[in-house]
């Protein structure tokens, strides 16, 4: 399971739920620390249970939302969007990729699920279509000797 922290439509950071409890809040002592005054010091937590991940609001000042609905406790489902302050946290039940086998990210093995690959291909196609422009390379000018060789078939 993983969480993707997003602000203003941009992914900021990704977290793998690799321990039983993950805390979310403004202070650095949280597992996911978000430096924003709209977020309580200890805002929410995610618990890994046998039945899946459970989000719990920790009596935050501004509330915790899932898919735009305020919650105090919620069993997370794949694709849920957690709203905390002006930030969103996307929940994915299956990790789309893993960097298993290496501490060095340049040597990490990346494994992607078929769903993630398809989503990535769709996003890349959209991106290419939006930025597609026709460019032509200028023809290279041939020098005098190149033209002679071409003329005589050398």
C-alpha positions in Angstrom: 0.0 0.0 0.0 1.2 3.5 -0.7 0.2 7.1 -0.2 1.0 10.0 -2.7 1.1 13.5 -1.2 -0.2 16.0 -3.7 -0.5 19.8 -3.6 -2.0 22.0 -6.3 -2.2 19.0 -8.7 1.5 18.2 -8.4 2.7 15.0 -6.7 5.2 16.0 -4.0 6.2 12.8 -2.3 5.3 9.1 -2.1 5.1 7.0 1.0 5.0 3.2 1.2 2.9 1.9 4.1 5.5 -0.4 5.4 4.6 -0.2 9.1 1.5 -0.7 11.2 0.7 2.9 11.9 1.6 6.1 9.9 1.0 9.5 11.4 0.2 12.6 9.4 0.6 16.2 10.7 2.4 19.5 10.7 5.3 18.6 13.2 8.4 16.8 12.0 7.7 14.0 14.5 5.0 12.6 12.1 5.8 10.0 9.5 4.2 12.3 6.9 5.0 15.9 7.9 3.2 18.7 6.0 4.4 22.2 6.9 1.1 24.1 6.6 -0.8 26.0 9.3 -4.1 24.5 8.1 -2.9 21.1 9.3 -2.9 20.2 12.9 0.3 19.1 14.7 -1.0 15.5 14.8 -3.8 15.6 12.2 -4.6 12.0 11.2 -3.2 8.5 11.2 -3.4 5.5 8.9 -3.5 2.0 10.5 -2.6 -1.1 8.6 -5.0 -3.8 9.7 -5.9 -7.3 8.5 -9.0 -5.8 6.8 -6.8 -3.1 5.0 -5.9 0.5 5.8 -8.0 2.6 8.1 -7.7 6.4 8.2 -8.5 8.1 11.5 -8.8 11.8 12.2 -7.0 12.7 15.4 -9.4 15.4 16.5 -7.9 17.9 14.0 -9.0 21.5 13.9 -9.9 21.6 10.2 -11.0 18.0 9.8 -10.0 15.1 7.5 -11.9 14.4 4.3 -12.1 11.3 2.0 -13.4 12.0 -1.5 -14.7 15.5 -0.2 -16.6 14.0 2.7 -15.5 14.7 6.3 -14.6 11.6 8.2 -13.5 10.6 11.7 -12.7 7.0 10.7 -12.7 5.5 7.2 -11.6 2.2 5.7 -9.6 3.3 2.7 -10.2 1.9 -0.8 -7.9 2.0 -3.8 -8.1 5.5 -5.3 -9.5 7.3 -2.3 -8.4 10.9 -2.0 -7.7 12.1 1.5 -8.1 15.9 2.0 -6.0 17.5 4.7 -5.8 21.3 4.6 -5.1 22.2 1.0 -3.2 19.0 0.4 -4.5 15.7 -1.0 -3.1 12.3 -0.2 -4.0 9.6 -2.8 -4.3 6.0 -1.4 -3.3 3.0 -3.5 -4.0 -0.4 -2.1 -1.3 -2.0 -4.3 2.1 -0.5 -4.6 2.5 0.3 -8.3 6.3 -0.2 -8.1 8.9 -1.2 -5.8 12.6 -0.3 -5.5 13.4 -3.7 -3.9 16.9 -5.0 -4.0 19.0 -1.8 -3.7 19.4 1.2 -1.5 20.9 3.1 -4.4 18.0 4.5 -6.5 20.2 4.5 -9.6 20.5 0.7 -9.4 16.9 0.0 -8.2 14.7 -2.5 -9.9 11.4 -0.9 -10.8 8.3 -3.1 -11.1 5.0 -1.6 -12.3 1.6 -3.2 -12.2 -0.3 -3.5 -15.5 -2.8 -0.9 -14.4 0.0 1.6 -13.6 1.7 0.9 -16.9 -1.6 1.5 -18.7 -2.2 4.7 -16.8 1.3 5.9 -17.5 1.0 5.2 -21.2 -2.3 7.1 -21.3 -0.7 10.1 -19.6 2.3 10.0 -21.9 0.0 9.9 -24.9 -2.0 12.9 -23.7 1.3 14.7 -23.0 2.7 14.0 -26.5 -0.6 15.0 -28.2 -0.7 18.3 -26.3 2.9 19.2 -27.2 3.1 17.7 -30.6 4.5 20.1 -33.2 5.8 19.5 -36.6 9.5 20.2 -36.9 11.6 19.6 -39.9 15.3 19.3 -40.0 16.9 21.6 -42.4 18.4 19.7 -45.3 22.1 19.4 -44.9 24.0 21.4 -47.5 26.2 19.2 -49.6 29.7 20.4 -50.4 31.2 20.6 -53.9 33.0 17.2 -53.6 30.0 15.5 -52.1 27.9 16.6 -55.1 30.7 15.4 -57.5 30.8 12.0 -55.8 27.0 11.7 -56.0 27.1 12.8 -59.7 29.7 10.2 -60.6 28.2 7.5 -58.3 31.1 7.2 -55.9 
